Amino acid sequence: MTVTFLGTGTSQGIPIIGSQHPVCLSNNPKDKRLRVSVLLEWEGACYVIDCGPDFRQQMLREGVQRIDGVLFTHEHNDHVAGLDDIRPFYFRQGDITCYAYKRVFDALKQRFAYVFETINKYPSAPTIKEVEIEKDHPFTISGKKVIPVEAMHADLSVLGFRIDNFAYMTDVKIIEDSEMQKLMGLDVLVLNALRIKPHESHLNLEEALAIVNILKPKKTFFTHISHLLGFHDEVEANLPEGVHLAYDTLKITI
């Protein structure tokens, strides 16, 4: 399986509009981060986890020709705002399968009512196939078992996903012990690490490293990174062995 990091930034991306912070002014391409998302590919299958406001740009940049589905972690804008941009895929392929909590679909139906309309639907609107998922019910996509993993994002339940020995967890603040067990024995863990100082709804760097120390995956890549974490190259140089900062366009093979 190949994982492409479509975006590794926090909700505002990096650079932030109008910011004079040194990281936002950096010329290093690794310090320029679109909103967080990954592309998963294996044996002709192609899925994305989340489609935020940069989804169109990400699909064009990577030359994606088709997607088999979208897995949603939760309903916040930086993870769902690109839903309308599935239209080119819909026009070529038909209904696009989306996997999410019922709560997430309820939120999408408010935000994108025209997508879910069944009477007098606007002819250019895409149509999705809803697959409701829960934390304790694994499901299958293109022959691979997906294990949902619950985490808390402040007081909001969000889902991460384990596929084989790869797991993707973003917008995490707390992972209960029972869910941590689902993440043991990983080859690759992707986990959010927002900044240096503590945050009420995201892991900071110290907290993320503490989870890595418990799970001991072979490799870890931090994502959902803000400018307040620091310059990519400086942070990367001080991380423990086997722990890295992800960056936009990074591809890894599991």
N, C-alpha and C positions, 0 to 999 in steps of 0.2 A: 504494500500500500504506500502511495506517495501522498504526503501532506504538504500543501502549499499554504503559507501564511499570506492570506489576502490583505489583512490589516492587523496591526498589533497595537494600535493606539487606544486611548481612552475615549470617552464620549465626545470630546471636542476635537480629537485628533491632534497631531503635531505637524506643523506649527498651529498654535491657536490663533484665530483671527485677531490681528491687532497687537499680539503680544510682543514685547521686547525682551522676553526671557532669553538668556543665552542659548538654551537648547532649541528654542523656537527659531533662532537665527542661525543655527548650525548649517553648514554646507555639506555635512556628512549625510548621504542618502539614508543611512540606517537610523538617523534621528528624525526622519520624516515618516509619520505613521498615520495610515488611514484607520478608519474604525474597524474594530476587531472582528475577524472572520477567518475561517480556514476552508480550503478545498481538499476533499478526500477523493482519491482515485485508485481503483484497482480493477484489473481485468475488464476494462471497458466501462466500468461503472464510474459515476461522477456525482458527488454530493457536496453540498455546502452546509456548514454550520453557521447559522445566522446570515441575514442579508440586510446590512445596515445602509445608511445613506450614501455610502461609497460603492455600493454593489455594482452599479453599471460600470464605473471606472475600473473596478477590480476585474470584472468579467472581460472587458475589452483588453486590459493589460495582459491578462493571461491567455487570451485567445480561446476562451471556453466556447465550444460549439453546442453543447447540450448539457443538461443536468438531469439527474434521475430523481432528485428531491432536495428539500431543505429541512434541516433539523434546527428547531428553535430552542435556545436555552431559556429565554424569557422574553417579556414583551416591551422592554425599554427601547426607546427610540433608536439608539445606536446599534440595536440588534435586529430591528424589523423595518426600518423606514424605507428600505429599498424594495419592499415587496412588489410594488407596481412594476419594477424593472425585470420581473420574470416574464413580462409580456413577449419578448422575442422568442424565448424558449417555448412558451405556450403556443404561439402562432405556428411553430414548426413541429411541436411534439404533442400538443393537446394538454389536458389537465396536468398540472405539476403537483406532485405529492408533497405534502408538508406534514411534519411530525412535531407535535407540541402538546403541552398541557391543555386541557379544556379551557382553563382560565386565559391562556395566551390566545387561543382562537377567539374567545369572547372579546378580548381587547382588540384583536385584529378586525373583527366584524364591526366594531365601532369606528375604528380609524380608516378602514378600507371597505366601507359598506358596499360600494359598487362591485367589488370583487366577489362578494358573497351573495349578491342579488340573484334571485331566481325568476322574478317576473319583470318583463321589460328591461332585461339587462342590457347595459350599454355594449354595443357589438365589439368594441375594441378592448374591453376589460378582460383580463386573464381569469381563468377559473382554476381553483386549486382543489385537490382531493385531500380532505382532512383526515389525518390519522391521529387520534388522541392517544397520548402515552402517559404512563405513570411511572414513578420511581421504582416500583417493585415488579414491573412487568417488562422483561426484555422483549425485544422485537427483532425482526430480520429485515435487512435491506440488501438486495442483490447478493444473497447467499452468505452474508456476514451477520453474526449476532451482535446486537447493540444492547449494552447494559446501561440503562439510565442511572445516574448518580446524583442524588439530591445534595444541594448545598444551600446555605442561607446567605442572602445578599441583603444585609440588615435584617428586616423582618419579612423579606420576600423569598419564597422558595424558588430556586432556579435549578435547572438540570444541566449536568455535564454528561458526557457519553464515553463509555469504554467500548472500543472495537478491537478485538484480539488483545494485544498487549500495548495498545495505544489508548490514552485517555485525554480528553479535552475538558478542562474546567476553567470557566471564566466567571468574573463578577462574584467571586467567592469571598465570604468573610469567615464562615464557620462550616466545617464538615463534621457531622456527628460520627461517633465511632463506628456505628453500624454501616454507614456509607463509606467510611474510610476502608473498611474491609474489602469493598469492591475494587479498590485501587491498589491492592497489593500485587507484587510480582510484575510490575510494568516494565516494558522496555523504554517507553517514552511517555512522559507526563508533560502536558501543557497546562500551565497554571498562571493565574493573574498575579501580578506584583506591581501595584499602582505607583508607589512612591516610597520615600524613606520614612516620613512621619506616619503615625497611625491614622487610619481613616475609618469612619463609622460603618461603611458597607463594603469595603474592599480590603483584601490582604495588603499590608505593606511588605517591604522586602524582607524584613526580619521574620514576620509571620509566615510568609511563603517558604522561606528557607527552613523554618521549623517543621512545616508539613513535609517538605522534601526529606528531611532527616528521619521522619517517622516512616514514610513510604519507601524510601530508598530505591526509586526507579533507576534504571541504568543511565538514562539521560533525562534532563528536565529543560524545558524551554519556557521562559516567562513571557507573558503577553499582557494585553490590556494595560499598557505602560503610559504614564503621563510624563510630561516634561519635567516634573518635580523629582523623578527618579534620577535624573542626571544624563550626561552624555553617554550614548551607547557604548562607545569603546572603553571609556573609563569604568563604567559599571561592570561590563563584561570581564575586564581584566582582573577584577577583584572578587569574582564569584568562585565558589568551590569547584573542584574538579567534577565534570559531568553536568554542570549547571550553566545554562547559557541564556542570554537575552535573545528572543526571537526578533526578527525584523521583517518588514514587508518584502515579499517575493522569495523569502527563504523556502527552500524545498528540502524535505527530509524523507528518507525511505525507511519504512519499518518492515 
